[in-house]
Amino acid sequence: MKLKKFEHLEGYRFKLEFVNGEIKAVDLTDLIAKHIGWEDLSSACIDPEWGCLQFKNGSADIEPKTLYKFAATHHFERAA
């Protein structure tokens, strides 16, 4: 399930929109904190071909299937 759009909320929290229309607010700390430092979170972007969330100009990325499964089980409700 490819990533369509994202918004970096704060820290390791992201709002993710997948191509099927699902939107999840998720804390990615457990998934990426060992590989991506705070200073690299602003480098987040979507690889247009693969639909993955990548960091540091593509030197670190999260496969779309992994990201989707993680978001499905680790999402949180964002306060309005």
mmCIF file of the N, C-alpha and C atoms, coordinates in Angstrom:
data_MODEL
# 
_entry.id   MODEL 
# 
loop_
_atom_site.group_PDB 
_atom_site.id 
_atom_site.type_symbol 
_atom_site.label_atom_id 
_atom_site.label_alt_id 
_atom_site.label_comp_id 
_atom_site.label_asym_id 
_atom_site.label_entity_id 
_atom_site.label_seq_id 
_atom_site.pdbx_PDB_ins_code 
_atom_site.Cartn_x 
_atom_site.Cartn_y 
_atom_site.Cartn_z 
_atom_site.occupancy 
_atom_site.B_iso_or_equiv 
_atom_site.pdbx_formal_charge 
_atom_site.auth_seq_id 
_atom_site.auth_comp_id 
_atom_site.auth_asym_id 
_atom_site.auth_atom_id 
_atom_site.pdbx_PDB_model_num 
ATOM 1   N N  . MET A 1 1  ? 0.843  -1.172 0.000  1.00 0.00 ? 1  MET A N  1 
ATOM 2   C CA . MET A 1 1  ? 0.000  0.000  0.000  1.00 0.00 ? 1  MET A CA 1 
ATOM 3   C C  . MET A 1 1  ? 0.890  1.238  0.000  1.00 0.00 ? 1  MET A C  1 
ATOM 4   N N  . LYS A 1 2  ? 0.956  1.930  -1.100 1.00 0.00 ? 2  LYS A N  1 
ATOM 5   C CA . LYS A 1 2  ? 1.843  3.082  -1.227 1.00 0.00 ? 2  LYS A CA 1 
ATOM 6   C C  . LYS A 1 2  ? 1.351  4.272  -0.408 1.00 0.00 ? 2  LYS A C  1 
ATOM 7   N N  . LEU A 1 3  ? 2.326  5.077  -0.005 1.00 0.00 ? 3  LEU A N  1 
ATOM 8   C CA . LEU A 1 3  ? 2.057  6.315  0.701  1.00 0.00 ? 3  LEU A CA 1 
ATOM 9   C C  . LEU A 1 3  ? 1.761  7.402  -0.327 1.00 0.00 ? 3  LEU A C  1 
ATOM 10  N N  . LYS A 1 4  ? 0.675  8.136  -0.104 1.00 0.00 ? 4  LYS A N  1 
ATOM 11  C CA . LYS A 1 4  ? 0.268  9.194  -1.033 1.00 0.00 ? 4  LYS A CA 1 
ATOM 12  C C  . LYS A 1 4  ? 0.758  10.567 -0.556 1.00 0.00 ? 4  LYS A C  1 
ATOM 13  N N  . LYS A 1 5  ? 0.514  10.861 0.728  1.00 0.00 ? 5  LYS A N  1 
ATOM 14  C CA . LYS A 1 5  ? 0.923  12.139 1.321  1.00 0.00 ? 5  LYS A CA 1 
ATOM 15  C C  . LYS A 1 5  ? 1.285  11.898 2.778  1.00 0.00 ? 5  LYS A C  1 
ATOM 16  N N  . PHE A 1 6  ? 2.018  12.846 3.350  1.00 0.00 ? 6  PHE A N  1 
ATOM 17  C CA . PHE A 1 6  ? 2.312  12.781 4.770  1.00 0.00 ? 6  PHE A CA 1 
ATOM 18  C C  . PHE A 1 6  ? 2.463  14.193 5.303  1.00 0.00 ? 6  PHE A C  1 
ATOM 19  N N  . GLU A 1 7  ? 2.323  14.292 6.611  1.00 0.00 ? 7  GLU A N  1 
ATOM 20  C CA . GLU A 1 7  ? 2.579  15.551 7.312  1.00 0.00 ? 7  GLU A CA 1 
ATOM 21  C C  . GLU A 1 7  ? 3.389  15.209 8.549  1.00 0.00 ? 7  GLU A C  1 
ATOM 22  N N  . HIS A 1 8  ? 4.512  15.884 8.735  1.00 0.00 ? 8  HIS A N  1 
ATOM 23  C CA . HIS A 1 8  ? 5.314  15.684 9.941  1.00 0.00 ? 8  HIS A CA 1 
ATOM 24  C C  . HIS A 1 8  ? 4.665  16.527 11.036 1.00 0.00 ? 8  HIS A C  1 
ATOM 25  N N  . LEU A 1 9  ? 4.180  15.878 12.091 1.00 0.00 ? 9  LEU A N  1 
ATOM 26  C CA . LEU A 1 9  ? 3.460  16.576 13.157 1.00 0.00 ? 9  LEU A CA 1 
ATOM 27  C C  . LEU A 1 9  ? 4.423  17.138 14.195 1.00 0.00 ? 9  LEU A C  1 
ATOM 28  N N  . GLU A 1 10 ? 5.120  16.280 14.904 1.00 0.00 ? 10 GLU A N  1 
ATOM 29  C CA . GLU A 1 10 ? 6.130  16.668 15.887 1.00 0.00 ? 10 GLU A CA 1 
ATOM 30  C C  . GLU A 1 10 ? 6.914  15.432 16.280 1.00 0.00 ? 10 GLU A C  1 
ATOM 31  N N  . GLY A 1 11 ? 8.159  15.609 16.623 1.00 0.00 ? 11 GLY A N  1 
ATOM 32  C CA . GLY A 1 11 ? 8.978  14.460 16.991 1.00 0.00 ? 11 GLY A CA 1 
ATOM 33  C C  . GLY A 1 11 ? 8.892  13.384 15.924 1.00 0.00 ? 11 GLY A C  1 
ATOM 34  N N  . TYR A 1 12 ? 8.622  12.180 16.333 1.00 0.00 ? 12 TYR A N  1 
ATOM 35  C CA . TYR A 1 12 ? 8.501  11.058 15.397 1.00 0.00 ? 12 TYR A CA 1 
ATOM 36  C C  . TYR A 1 12 ? 7.052  10.811 14.961 1.00 0.00 ? 12 TYR A C  1 
ATOM 37  N N  . ARG A 1 13 ? 6.183  11.769 15.222 1.00 0.00 ? 13 ARG A N  1 
ATOM 38  C CA . ARG A 1 13 ? 4.770  11.621 14.860 1.00 0.00 ? 13 ARG A CA 1 
ATOM 39  C C  . ARG A 1 13 ? 4.509  12.170 13.465 1.00 0.00 ? 13 ARG A C  1 
ATOM 40  N N  . PHE A 1 14 ? 3.810  11.359 12.681 1.00 0.00 ? 14 PHE A N  1 
ATOM 41  C CA . PHE A 1 14 ? 3.481  11.720 11.302 1.00 0.00 ? 14 PHE A CA 1 
ATOM 42  C C  . PHE A 1 14 ? 2.013  11.418 11.032 1.00 0.00 ? 14 PHE A C  1 
ATOM 43  N N  . LYS A 1 15 ? 1.414  12.206 10.182 1.00 0.00 ? 15 LYS A N  1 
ATOM 44  C CA . LYS A 1 15 ? 0.078  11.912 9.643  1.00 0.00 ? 15 LYS A CA 1 
ATOM 45  C C  . LYS A 1 15 ? 0.323  11.348 8.254  1.00 0.00 ? 15 LYS A C  1 
ATOM 46  N N  . LEU A 1 16 ? -0.151 10.147 8.010  1.00 0.00 ? 16 LEU A N  1 
ATOM 47  C CA . LEU A 1 16 ? 0.108  9.436  6.760  1.00 0.00 ? 16 LEU A CA 1 
ATOM 48  C C  . LEU A 1 16 ? -1.191 9.225  5.997  1.00 0.00 ? 16 LEU A C  1 
ATOM 49  N N  . GLU A 1 17 ? -1.162 9.482  4.691  1.00 0.00 ? 17 GLU A N  1 
ATOM 50  C CA . GLU A 1 17 ? -2.306 9.173  3.837  1.00 0.00 ? 17 GLU A CA 1 
ATOM 51  C C  . GLU A 1 17 ? -1.843 8.189  2.780  1.00 0.00 ? 17 GLU A C  1 
ATOM 52  N N  . PHE A 1 18 ? -2.546 7.052  2.723  1.00 0.00 ? 18 PHE A N  1 
ATOM 53  C CA . PHE A 1 18 ? -2.199 6.003  1.778  1.00 0.00 ? 18 PHE A CA 1 
ATOM 54  C C  . PHE A 1 18 ? -3.078 6.099  0.533  1.00 0.00 ? 18 PHE A C  1 
ATOM 55  N N  . VAL A 1 19 ? -2.674 5.458  -0.543 1.00 0.00 ? 19 VAL A N  1 
ATOM 56  C CA . VAL A 1 19 ? -3.393 5.562  -1.816 1.00 0.00 ? 19 VAL A CA 1 
ATOM 57  C C  . VAL A 1 19 ? -4.817 5.025  -1.749 1.00 0.00 ? 19 VAL A C  1 
ATOM 58  N N  . ASN A 1 20 ? -5.136 4.208  -0.761 1.00 0.00 ? 20 ASN A N  1 
ATOM 59  C CA . ASN A 1 20 ? -6.509 3.704  -0.619 1.00 0.00 ? 20 ASN A CA 1 
ATOM 60  C C  . ASN A 1 20 ? -7.406 4.690  0.127  1.00 0.00 ? 20 ASN A C  1 
ATOM 61  N N  . GLY A 1 21 ? -6.853 5.860  0.503  1.00 0.00 ? 21 GLY A N  1 
ATOM 62  C CA . GLY A 1 21 ? -7.615 6.893  1.184  1.00 0.00 ? 21 GLY A CA 1 
ATOM 63  C C  . GLY A 1 21 ? -7.529 6.856  2.698  1.00 0.00 ? 21 GLY A C  1 
ATOM 64  N N  . GLU A 1 22 ? -6.948 5.805  3.263  1.00 0.00 ? 22 GLU A N  1 
ATOM 65  C CA . GLU A 1 22 ? -6.816 5.731  4.720  1.00 0.00 ? 22 GLU A CA 1 
ATOM 66  C C  . GLU A 1 22 ? -5.815 6.767  5.210  1.00 0.00 ? 22 GLU A C  1 
ATOM 67  N N  . ILE A 1 23 ? -6.157 7.415  6.310  1.00 0.00 ? 23 ILE A N  1 
ATOM 68  C CA . ILE A 1 23 ? -5.292 8.404  6.945  1.00 0.00 ? 23 ILE A CA 1 
ATOM 69  C C  . ILE A 1 23 ? -5.042 7.952  8.375  1.00 0.00 ? 23 ILE A C  1 
ATOM 70  N N  . LYS A 1 24 ? -3.779 7.882  8.755  1.00 0.00 ? 24 LYS A N  1 
ATOM 71  C CA . LYS A 1 24 ? -3.400 7.449  10.098 1.00 0.00 ? 24 LYS A CA 1 
ATOM 72  C C  . LYS A 1 24 ? -2.401 8.436  10.680 1.00 0.00 ? 24 LYS A C  1 
ATOM 73  N N  . ALA A 1 25 ? -2.616 8.804  11.934 1.00 0.00 ? 25 ALA A N  1 
ATOM 74  C CA . ALA A 1 25 ? -1.619 9.553  12.689 1.00 0.00 ? 25 ALA A CA 1 
ATOM 75  C C  . ALA A 1 25 ? -0.839 8.512  13.481 1.00 0.00 ? 25 ALA A C  1 
ATOM 76  N N  . VAL A 1 26 ? 0.469  8.506  13.329 1.00 0.00 ? 26 VAL A N  1 
ATOM 77  C CA . VAL A 1 26 ? 1.269  7.412  13.899 1.00 0.00 ? 26 VAL A CA 1 
ATOM 78  C C  . VAL A 1 26 ? 2.573  7.948  14.468 1.00 0.00 ? 26 VAL A C  1 
ATOM 79  N N  . ASP A 1 27 ? 3.003  7.333  15.550 1.00 0.00 ? 27 ASP A N  1 
ATOM 80  C CA . ASP A 1 27 ? 4.297  7.637  16.152 1.00 0.00 ? 27 ASP A CA 1 
ATOM 81  C C  . ASP A 1 27 ? 5.271  6.575  15.652 1.00 0.00 ? 27 ASP A C  1 
ATOM 82  N N  . LEU A 1 28 ? 6.238  6.992  14.879 1.00 0.00 ? 28 LEU A N  1 
ATOM 83  C CA . LEU A 1 28 ? 7.188  6.068  14.250 1.00 0.00 ? 28 LEU A CA 1 
ATOM 84  C C  . LEU A 1 28 ? 8.437  5.801  15.090 1.00 0.00 ? 28 LEU A C  1 
ATOM 85  N N  . THR A 1 29 ? 8.434  6.244  16.333 1.00 0.00 ? 29 THR A N  1 
ATOM 86  C CA . THR A 1 29 ? 9.610  6.085  17.185 1.00 0.00 ? 29 THR A CA 1 
ATOM 87  C C  . THR A 1 29 ? 10.130 4.653  17.182 1.00 0.00 ? 29 THR A C  1 
ATOM 88  N N  . ASP A 1 30 ? 9.263  3.695  17.464 1.00 0.00 ? 30 ASP A N  1 
ATOM 89  C CA . ASP A 1 30 ? 9.696  2.294  17.564 1.00 0.00 ? 30 ASP A CA 1 
ATOM 90  C C  . ASP A 1 30 ? 10.216 1.745  16.241 1.00 0.00 ? 30 ASP A C  1 
ATOM 91  N N  . LEU A 1 31 ? 9.772  2.328  15.152 1.00 0.00 ? 31 LEU A N  1 
ATOM 92  C CA . LEU A 1 31 ? 10.155 1.828  13.830 1.00 0.00 ? 31 LEU A CA 1 
ATOM 93  C C  . LEU A 1 31 ? 11.459 2.440  13.325 1.00 0.00 ? 31 LEU A C  1 
ATOM 94  N N  . ILE A 1 32 ? 11.696 3.725  13.601 1.00 0.00 ? 32 ILE A N  1 
ATOM 95  C CA . ILE A 1 32 ? 12.830 4.400  12.957 1.00 0.00 ? 32 ILE A CA 1 
ATOM 96  C C  . ILE A 1 32 ? 13.839 5.082  13.868 1.00 0.00 ? 32 ILE A C  1 
ATOM 97  N N  . ALA A 1 33 ? 13.543 5.240  15.158 1.00 0.00 ? 33 ALA A N  1 
ATOM 98  C CA . ALA A 1 33 ? 14.412 6.036  16.034 1.00 0.00 ? 33 ALA A CA 1 
ATOM 99  C C  . ALA A 1 33 ? 15.855 5.534  16.088 1.00 0.00 ? 33 ALA A C  1 
ATOM 100 N N  . LYS A 1 34 ? 16.060 4.236  15.915 1.00 0.00 ? 34 LYS A N  1 
ATOM 101 C CA . LYS A 1 34 ? 17.426 3.694  15.943 1.00 0.00 ? 34 LYS A CA 1 
ATOM 102 C C  . LYS A 1 34 ? 18.222 4.070  14.695 1.00 0.00 ? 34 LYS A C  1 
ATOM 103 N N  . HIS A 1 35 ? 17.508 4.481  13.635 1.00 0.00 ? 35 HIS A N  1 
ATOM 104 C CA . HIS A 1 35 ? 18.166 4.752  12.354 1.00 0.00 ? 35 HIS A CA 1 
ATOM 105 C C  . HIS A 1 35 ? 18.091 6.218  11.927 1.00 0.00 ? 35 HIS A C  1 
ATOM 106 N N  . ILE A 1 36 ? 17.070 6.929  12.439 1.00 0.00 ? 36 ILE A N  1 
ATOM 107 C CA . ILE A 1 36 ? 16.849 8.320  12.049 1.00 0.00 ? 36 ILE A CA 1 
ATOM 108 C C  . ILE A 1 36 ? 16.849 9.185  13.298 1.00 0.00 ? 36 ILE A C  1 
ATOM 109 N N  . GLY A 1 37 ? 17.793 10.119 13.370 1.00 0.00 ? 37 GLY A N  1 
ATOM 110 C CA . GLY A 1 37 ? 17.856 11.030 14.512 1.00 0.00 ? 37 GLY A CA 1 
ATOM 111 C C  . GLY A 1 37 ? 16.896 12.201 14.337 1.00 0.00 ? 37 GLY A C  1 
ATOM 112 N N  . TRP A 1 38 ? 16.667 12.928 15.433 1.00 0.00 ? 38 TRP A N  1 
ATOM 113 C CA . TRP A 1 38 ? 15.776 14.095 15.394 1.00 0.00 ? 38 TRP A CA 1 
ATOM 114 C C  . TRP A 1 38 ? 16.159 15.049 14.266 1.00 0.00 ? 38 TRP A C  1 
ATOM 115 N N  . GLU A 1 39 ? 17.444 15.239 14.085 1.00 0.00 ? 39 GLU A N  1 
ATOM 116 C CA . GLU A 1 39 ? 17.926 16.203 13.081 1.00 0.00 ? 39 GLU A CA 1 
ATOM 117 C C  . GLU A 1 39 ? 17.603 15.781 11.647 1.00 0.00 ? 39 GLU A C  1 
ATOM 118 N N  . ASP A 1 40 ? 17.287 14.506 11.432 1.00 0.00 ? 40 ASP A N  1 
ATOM 119 C CA . ASP A 1 40 ? 16.991 14.007 10.088 1.00 0.00 ? 40 ASP A CA 1 
ATOM 120 C C  . ASP A 1 40 ? 15.497 13.875 9.789  1.00 0.00 ? 40 ASP A C  1 
ATOM 121 N N  . LEU A 1 41 ? 14.650 14.123 10.764 1.00 0.00 ? 41 LEU A N  1 
ATOM 122 C CA . LEU A 1 41 ? 13.208 13.980 10.541 1.00 0.00 ? 41 LEU A CA 1 
ATOM 123 C C  . LEU A 1 41 ? 12.683 14.955 9.490  1.00 0.00 ? 41 LEU A C  1 
ATOM 124 N N  . SER A 1 42 ? 13.294 16.136 9.422  1.00 0.00 ? 42 SER A N  1 
ATOM 125 C CA . SER A 1 42 ? 12.848 17.125 8.433  1.00 0.00 ? 42 SER A CA 1 
ATOM 126 C C  . SER A 1 42 ? 13.225 16.741 7.003  1.00 0.00 ? 42 SER A C  1 
ATOM 127 N N  . SER A 1 43 ? 14.046 15.715 6.839  1.00 0.00 ? 43 SER A N  1 
ATOM 128 C CA . SER A 1 43 ? 14.431 15.273 5.495  1.00 0.00 ? 43 SER A CA 1 
ATOM 129 C C  . SER A 1 43 ? 13.409 14.307 4.893  1.00 0.00 ? 43 SER A C  1 
ATOM 130 N N  . ALA A 1 44 ? 12.335 14.020 5.629  1.00 0.00 ? 44 ALA A N  1 
ATOM 131 C CA . ALA A 1 44 ? 11.321 13.062 5.168  1.00 0.00 ? 44 ALA A CA 1 
ATOM 132 C C  . ALA A 1 44 ? 10.702 13.497 3.846  1.00 0.00 ? 44 ALA A C  1 
ATOM 133 N N  . CYS A 1 45 ? 10.523 12.536 2.951  1.00 0.00 ? 45 CYS A N  1 
ATOM 134 C CA . CYS A 1 45 ? 9.838  12.766 1.679  1.00 0.00 ? 45 CYS A CA 1 
ATOM 135 C C  . CYS A 1 45 ? 9.345  11.410 1.168  1.00 0.00 ? 45 CYS A C  1 
ATOM 136 N N  . ILE A 1 46 ? 8.504  11.472 0.165  1.00 0.00 ? 46 ILE A N  1 
ATOM 137 C CA . ILE A 1 46 ? 7.970  10.247 -0.430 1.00 0.00 ? 46 ILE A CA 1 
ATOM 138 C C  . ILE A 1 46 ? 8.743  9.939  -1.702 1.00 0.00 ? 46 ILE A C  1 
ATOM 139 N N  . ASP A 1 47 ? 9.200  8.708  -1.816 1.00 0.00 ? 47 ASP A N  1 
ATOM 140 C CA . ASP A 1 47 ? 9.813  8.268  -3.067 1.00 0.00 ? 47 ASP A CA 1 
ATOM 141 C C  . ASP A 1 47 ? 8.672  8.103  -4.073 1.00 0.00 ? 47 ASP A C  1 
ATOM 142 N N  . PRO A 1 48 ? 8.672  8.878  -5.155 1.00 0.00 ? 48 PRO A N  1 
ATOM 143 C CA . PRO A 1 48 ? 7.546  8.853  -6.096 1.00 0.00 ? 48 PRO A CA 1 
ATOM 144 C C  . PRO A 1 48 ? 7.345  7.513  -6.802 1.00 0.00 ? 48 PRO A C  1 
ATOM 145 N N  . GLU A 1 49 ? 8.406  6.769  -6.999 1.00 0.00 ? 49 GLU A N  1 
ATOM 146 C CA . GLU A 1 49 ? 8.291  5.488  -7.689 1.00 0.00 ? 49 GLU A CA 1 
ATOM 147 C C  . GLU A 1 49 ? 7.806  4.378  -6.762 1.00 0.00 ? 49 GLU A C  1 
ATOM 148 N N  . TRP A 1 50 ? 8.378  4.303  -5.573 1.00 0.00 ? 50 TRP A N  1 
ATOM 149 C CA . TRP A 1 50 ? 8.088  3.201  -4.661 1.00 0.00 ? 50 TRP A CA 1 
ATOM 150 C C  . TRP A 1 50 ? 6.979  3.514  -3.664 1.00 0.00 ? 50 TRP A C  1 
ATOM 151 N N  . GLY A 1 51 ? 6.703  4.803  -3.419 1.00 0.00 ? 51 GLY A N  1 
ATOM 152 C CA . GLY A 1 51 ? 5.666  5.181  -2.469 1.00 0.00 ? 51 GLY A CA 1 
ATOM 153 C C  . GLY A 1 51 ? 6.057  4.936  -1.032 1.00 0.00 ? 51 GLY A C  1 
ATOM 154 N N  . CYS A 1 52 ? 7.358  4.941  -0.768 1.00 0.00 ? 52 CYS A N  1 
ATOM 155 C CA . CYS A 1 52 ? 7.830  4.733  0.600  1.00 0.00 ? 52 CYS A CA 1 
ATOM 156 C C  . CYS A 1 52 ? 8.182  6.081  1.235  1.00 0.00 ? 52 CYS A C  1 
ATOM 157 N N  . LEU A 1 53 ? 8.239  6.107  2.541  1.00 0.00 ? 53 LEU A N  1 
ATOM 158 C CA . LEU A 1 53 ? 8.687  7.290  3.274  1.00 0.00 ? 53 LEU A CA 1 
ATOM 159 C C  . LEU A 1 53 ? 10.192 7.151  3.421  1.00 0.00 ? 53 LEU A C  1 
ATOM 160 N N  . GLN A 1 54 ? 10.913 8.152  2.922  1.00 0.00 ? 54 GLN A N  1 
ATOM 161 C CA . GLN A 1 54 ? 12.369 8.061  2.983  1.00 0.00 ? 54 GLN A CA 1 
ATOM 162 C C  . GLN A 1 54 ? 12.950 9.263  3.707  1.00 0.00 ? 54 GLN A C  1 
ATOM 163 N N  . PHE A 1 55 ? 14.156 9.079  4.182  1.00 0.00 ? 55 PHE A N  1 
ATOM 164 C CA . PHE A 1 55 ? 14.875 10.094 4.935  1.00 0.00 ? 55 PHE A CA 1 
ATOM 165 C C  . PHE A 1 55 ? 16.305 10.189 4.408  1.00 0.00 ? 55 PHE A C  1 
ATOM 166 N N  . LYS A 1 56 ? 16.944 11.287 4.703  1.00 0.00 ? 56 LYS A N  1 
ATOM 167 C CA . LYS A 1 56 ? 18.353 11.493 4.351  1.00 0.00 ? 56 LYS A CA 1 
ATOM 168 C C  . LYS A 1 56 ? 18.617 11.189 2.870  1.00 0.00 ? 56 LYS A C  1 
ATOM 169 N N  . ASN A 1 57 ? 17.824 11.813 1.997  1.00 0.00 ? 57 ASN A N  1 
ATOM 170 C CA . ASN A 1 57 ? 17.983 11.654 0.547  1.00 0.00 ? 57 ASN A CA 1 
ATOM 171 C C  . ASN A 1 57 ? 17.926 10.198 0.097  1.00 0.00 ? 57 ASN A C  1 
ATOM 172 N N  . GLY A 1 58 ? 17.111 9.417  0.753  1.00 0.00 ? 58 GLY A N  1 
ATOM 173 C CA . GLY A 1 58 ? 16.923 8.027  0.351  1.00 0.00 ? 58 GLY A CA 1 
ATOM 174 C C  . GLY A 1 58 ? 17.866 7.037  0.991  1.00 0.00 ? 58 GLY A C  1 
ATOM 175 N N  . SER A 1 59 ? 18.762 7.487  1.855  1.00 0.00 ? 59 SER A N  1 
ATOM 176 C CA . SER A 1 59 ? 19.688 6.533  2.476  1.00 0.00 ? 59 SER A CA 1 
ATOM 177 C C  . SER A 1 59 ? 19.000 5.697  3.559  1.00 0.00 ? 59 SER A C  1 
ATOM 178 N N  . ALA A 1 60 ? 17.804 6.111  3.969  1.00 0.00 ? 60 ALA A N  1 
ATOM 179 C CA . ALA A 1 60 ? 16.981 5.317  4.892  1.00 0.00 ? 60 ALA A CA 1 
ATOM 180 C C  . ALA A 1 60 ? 15.535 5.456  4.441  1.00 0.00 ? 60 ALA A C  1 
ATOM 181 N N  . ASP A 1 61 ? 14.833 4.329  4.374  1.00 0.00 ? 61 ASP A N  1 
ATOM 182 C CA . ASP A 1 61 ? 13.430 4.397  3.971  1.00 0.00 ? 61 ASP A CA 1 
ATOM 183 C C  . ASP A 1 61 ? 12.625 3.310  4.659  1.00 0.00 ? 61 ASP A C  1 
ATOM 184 N N  . ILE A 1 62 ? 11.304 3.473  4.599  1.00 0.00 ? 62 ILE A N  1 
ATOM 185 C CA . ILE A 1 62 ? 10.392 2.480  5.152  1.00 0.00 ? 62 ILE A CA 1 
ATOM 186 C C  . ILE A 1 62 ? 9.543  1.961  3.999  1.00 0.00 ? 62 ILE A C  1 
ATOM 187 N N  . GLU A 1 63 ? 9.641  0.682  3.742  1.00 0.00 ? 63 GLU A N  1 
ATOM 188 C CA . GLU A 1 63 ? 8.874  0.047  2.671  1.00 0.00 ? 63 GLU A CA 1 
ATOM 189 C C  . GLU A 1 63 ? 7.383  0.313  2.915  1.00 0.00 ? 63 GLU A C  1 
ATOM 190 N N  . PRO A 1 64 ? 6.623  0.625  1.852  1.00 0.00 ? 64 PRO A N  1 
ATOM 191 C CA . PRO A 1 64 ? 5.206  0.949  2.019  1.00 0.00 ? 64 PRO A CA 1 
ATOM 192 C C  . PRO A 1 64 ? 4.399  -0.110 2.769  1.00 0.00 ? 64 PRO A C  1 
ATOM 193 N N  . LYS A 1 65 ? 4.636  -1.375 2.485  1.00 0.00 ? 65 LYS A N  1 
ATOM 194 C CA . LYS A 1 65 ? 3.899  -2.449 3.162  1.00 0.00 ? 65 LYS A CA 1 
ATOM 195 C C  . LYS A 1 65 ? 4.190  -2.442 4.664  1.00 0.00 ? 65 LYS A C  1 
ATOM 196 N N  . THR A 1 66 ? 5.437  -2.254 5.036  1.00 0.00 ? 66 THR A N  1 
ATOM 197 C CA . THR A 1 66 ? 5.830  -2.185 6.442  1.00 0.00 ? 66 THR A CA 1 
ATOM 198 C C  . THR A 1 66 ? 5.206  -0.976 7.113  1.00 0.00 ? 66 THR A C  1 
ATOM 199 N N  . LEU A 1 67 ? 5.254  0.164  6.448  1.00 0.00 ? 67 LEU A N  1 
ATOM 200 C CA . LEU A 1 67 ? 4.693  1.397  6.987  1.00 0.00 ? 67 LEU A CA 1 
ATOM 201 C C  . LEU A 1 67 ? 3.188  1.273  7.193  1.00 0.00 ? 67 LEU A C  1 
ATOM 202 N N  . TYR A 1 68 ? 2.499  0.686  6.241  1.00 0.00 ? 68 TYR A N  1 
ATOM 203 C CA . TYR A 1 68 ? 1.056  0.506  6.328  1.00 0.00 ? 68 TYR A CA 1 
ATOM 204 C C  . TYR A 1 68 ? 0.674  -0.414 7.492  1.00 0.00 ? 68 TYR A C  1 
ATOM 205 N N  . LYS A 1 69 ? 1.362  -1.543 7.620  1.00 0.00 ? 69 LYS A N  1 
ATOM 206 C CA . LYS A 1 69 ? 1.086  -2.472 8.713  1.00 0.00 ? 69 LYS A CA 1 
ATOM 207 C C  . LYS A 1 69 ? 1.369  -1.831 10.072 1.00 0.00 ? 69 LYS A C  1 
ATOM 208 N N  . PHE A 1 70 ? 2.473  -1.102 10.161 1.00 0.00 ? 70 PHE A N  1 
ATOM 209 C CA . PHE A 1 70 ? 2.835  -0.439 11.412 1.00 0.00 ? 70 PHE A CA 1 
ATOM 210 C C  . PHE A 1 70 ? 1.786  0.614  11.766 1.00 0.00 ? 70 PHE A C  1 
ATOM 211 N N  . ALA A 1 71 ? 1.379  1.407  10.784 1.00 0.00 ? 71 ALA A N  1 
ATOM 212 C CA . ALA A 1 71 ? 0.385  2.456  11.020 1.00 0.00 ? 71 ALA A CA 1 
ATOM 213 C C  . ALA A 1 71 ? -0.961 1.872  11.446 1.00 0.00 ? 71 ALA A C  1 
ATOM 214 N N  . ALA A 1 72 ? -1.304 0.715  10.926 1.00 0.00 ? 72 ALA A N  1 
ATOM 215 C CA . ALA A 1 72 ? -2.583 0.081  11.260 1.00 0.00 ? 72 ALA A CA 1 
ATOM 216 C C  . ALA A 1 72 ? -2.629 -0.357 12.719 1.00 0.00 ? 72 ALA A C  1 
ATOM 217 N N  . THR A 1 73 ? -1.485 -0.643 13.309 1.00 0.00 ? 73 THR A N  1 
ATOM 218 C CA . THR A 1 73 ? -1.455 -1.141 14.683 1.00 0.00 ? 73 THR A CA 1 
ATOM 219 C C  . THR A 1 73 ? -0.876 -0.148 15.701 1.00 0.00 ? 73 THR A C  1 
ATOM 220 N N  . HIS A 1 74 ? -0.339 0.979  15.231 1.00 0.00 ? 74 HIS A N  1 
ATOM 221 C CA . HIS A 1 74 ? 0.298  1.934  16.139 1.00 0.00 ? 74 HIS A CA 1 
ATOM 222 C C  . HIS A 1 74 ? -0.237 3.363  15.985 1.00 0.00 ? 74 HIS A C  1 
ATOM 223 N N  . HIS A 1 75 ? -1.411 3.512  15.410 1.00 0.00 ? 75 HIS A N  1 
ATOM 224 C CA . HIS A 1 75 ? -1.925 4.872  15.199 1.00 0.00 ? 75 HIS A CA 1 
ATOM 225 C C  . HIS A 1 75 ? -2.494 5.436  16.496 1.00 0.00 ? 75 HIS A C  1 
ATOM 226 N N  . PHE A 1 76 ? -2.574 6.749  16.552 1.00 0.00 ? 76 PHE A N  1 
ATOM 227 C CA . PHE A 1 76 ? -3.170 7.431  17.691 1.00 0.00 ? 76 PHE A CA 1 
ATOM 228 C C  . PHE A 1 76 ? -4.163 8.451  17.169 1.00 0.00 ? 76 PHE A C  1 
ATOM 229 N N  . GLU A 1 77 ? -5.091 8.821  17.999 1.00 0.00 ? 77 GLU A N  1 
ATOM 230 C CA . GLU A 1 77 ? -6.077 9.835  17.613 1.00 0.00 ? 77 GLU A CA 1 
ATOM 231 C C  . GLU A 1 77 ? -5.463 11.197 17.880 1.00 0.00 ? 77 GLU A C  1 
ATOM 232 N N  . ARG A 1 78 ? -5.448 12.008 16.864 1.00 0.00 ? 78 ARG A N  1 
ATOM 233 C CA . ARG A 1 78 ? -4.886 13.339 16.970 1.00 0.00 ? 78 ARG A CA 1 
ATOM 234 C C  . ARG A 1 78 ? -5.958 14.292 17.484 1.00 0.00 ? 78 ARG A C  1 
ATOM 235 N N  . ALA A 1 79 ? -5.623 15.065 18.500 1.00 0.00 ? 79 ALA A N  1 
ATOM 236 C CA . ALA A 1 79 ? -6.577 16.040 19.036 1.00 0.00 ? 79 ALA A CA 1 
ATOM 237 C C  . ALA A 1 79 ? -6.849 17.121 18.001 1.00 0.00 ? 79 ALA A C  1 
ATOM 238 N N  . ALA A 1 80 ? -8.093 17.592 17.955 1.00 0.00 ? 80 ALA A N  1 
ATOM 239 C CA . ALA A 1 80 ? -8.483 18.621 16.985 1.00 0.00 ? 80 ALA A CA 1 
ATOM 240 C C  . ALA A 1 80 ? -7.930 19.971 17.348 1.00 0.00 ? 80 ALA A C  1 
# 
